[in-house]
Amino acid sequence: MAHDEPSLALVWDTFTGYQRTAALRAAIELDVFTHISAGAATVEALAAQCQAVPRGMRALLNHLVMDGFLTRDGDRYGLTPTASALLDRNGPAYVGSAVTFVASPMVMQGFTHLTDAVRRGGTAIPDDGALAPEHPMWVEFARAMAPLAGMTALLLGNLLEVEQAPAWKVLDIAAGHGLFGITLARLNPRLQVTAVDWQNVLAVAGEHARAAGVADRFRMLTGSAFDVPFGDGYDLVLLPNFLHHFDAATCERLLAKARAALKPDGRIVIVEFVPDDDRSGPADAVRFGLVMLAGTPGGDAYTFAEYQTMLRHAGFGTPTLHDLVPSPARVVIAPR
Amino acid sequence: MAHDEPSLALVWDTFTGYQRTAALRAAIELDVFTHISAGAATVEALAAQCQAVPRGMRALLNHLVMDGFLTRDGDRYGLTPTASALLDRNGPAYVGSAVTFVASPMVMQGFTHLTDAVRRGGTAIPDDGALAPEHPMWVEFARAMAPLAGMTALLLGNLLEVEQAPAWKVLDIAAGHGLFGITLARLNPRLQVTAVDWQNVLAVAGEHARAAGVADRFRMLTGSAFDVPFGDGYDLVLLPNFLHHFDAATCERLLAKARAALKPDGRIVIVEFVPDDDRSGPADAVRFGLVMLAGTPGGDAYTFAEYQTMLRHAGFGTPTLHDLVPSPARVVIAPR
């Protein structure tokens, strides 16, 4: 993004960016969008539905109009197409829950101490931030990010042509919500999925597998992905949104362990924010590097060139890079 | 702002808005823009100048490129026109310090508890938030916001045609940094300014008055604007960015007290974010209503219609509304 003229508005918008995050989080917590979708349209009606007072509701609603989530016609508020499609809890593409992870106190804490993180080159949160064993943040993650991950997983299923596949054995490492393995299993009734994660997190993945009707083909391995034995004979190993937490040497160690679990013609599938090799874009992928700096000791948003090096060091064949439009996620696939 | 198509990008940008605030705040704290302006251009050079490590600096710089504050050509980073004009500490229009108030822990705390504030219709911070006597936040405010206020005050001086004025006596209520009264005094050597604020805050205003060379015409009244006697015979009473902290009844009480301090042909000058009467814009003024909900028990971004009512109740004549383009501030002026 470039501007030819100095823009005080850009500076002010950035200074106050956290206020727009907070306004949208409050609206989601109060279920404002869901109540508007169900017919409440005025400050008074929404205050009653959301158990708030009109004075507070008015200030919130007017802010959301400015932010592009609500329309207003006189005293009546409505949903913009974005809010209608993505923020109504009863809609099929609801992603509002993601704010409870993306703007959770734990993730935000890293940014509270961002200056220190830049000085030292890694998170300024004690105890390695969110990478401590059984950290409860990942239970929140598993619940909050499931809808968004489900959308990405469907796109991944198309990319992998899962519906036409034979009876693949799939290993989903650091499965979290489990939505990647679960969605592939839903697309192909022959698939068997093994999910690895902390026990407290897999409890959530198990709920999701039951809800998706694939629990009988969903096995769970509890423990650290670095320590628990994976077994072997897998056709696919999924590594969705996991490697970015670690330094390259640690990634290579995990990749080598994953490779040992694959069949000779098996493949590893890495889903990540992947910036271009010079880190000049895409914007969300580049920015994600700072999220990892703020929250982890040695993680990063790795480029495809960096994944190529890690995969080679771990013994894999030549990888390929794939977009998952309209998701900002990208996929790196490498043969064993 | 409206969008015809659902935009996951808008949702994601809002979820992560606080990250852009934090990135810019870190860059300002580390003086990244000032060091680039002075010639440092690479990750390594900037890391050395800012006492950071290259790994951290790289992640921050690449984020700032995405956010519109830096340019990048290979390994060399430069300033966009916005950063060059507004974020170089040695530049004449530096406003970077404002982030230490706008995104201060105290102001952000109100937004951390925004859902509660919407429910109850006022700040969820204990002890009335920042309105407690001698709150140290206002010392930070006085230092941080002085540059931005100085720009607005110059525009106000033009509006009031201060340079052509006779020997006005000016009362600056809740002067803070003092920049409104000080700037008017700088524009007209005949002006006498009396500034009212807490003692700890006026110490900063006194520094600013000395730096501007107007200390001999700058008198200080320490204490609460609601309690300290103002004296009388003023040509102008300034109320810059103060009334928004209070409910309408409290505003009317202060306005009546201010009116009693004016000469018969004196005027009151209110500088504020003033949304349109239906609160449909301008965006920053509408949004400011939520800032007051988050941080004060009964404050608001009042409309001109609401100021008209308050001023009438306080005994003033018919007020007029003025823009201060390119500042988002507006001015309400009423004769005694």
Interface residues (C-beta under 8 A of the other chain):
Chain A: M1 A2 H3 D4 E5 P6 S7 L8 L10 V11 W12 T14 F15 T16 G17 Y18 Q19 R20 T21 A22 A23 L24 R25 A26 E29 L30 C50 Q51 A52 V53 P54 R55 G56 M57 R58 A59 L60 N62 H63 V65 M66 D67 G68 F69 T71 R72 G74 T80 P81 T82 S84 A85 L86 L87 A93 V95 A98 V99 V102 A103 M108 F111 T112 L114 T115 A117 V118 R119 R120 G121 G122 P275 D278 R279 S280 G281 A283 D284 V286 R287 G289 L290 V291 M292 L293 A294 D300 P326 P328
Chain B: M1 A2 H3 D4 E5 P6 S7 L8 L10 V11 W12 T14 F15 T16 G17 Y18 Q19 R20 T21 A22 A23 L24 R25 A26 E29 L30 C50 Q51 A52 V53 P54 R55 G56 M57 R58 A59 L60 N62 H63 V65 M66 D67 G68 F69 T71 R72 G74 T80 P81 T82 S84 A85 L86 L87 A93 V95 A98 V99 V102 A103 M108 F111 T112 L114 T115 A117 V118 R119 R120 G121 G122 P275 D278 R279 S280 G281 A283 D284 V286 R287 G289 L290 V291 M292 L293 A294 D300 P326 P328
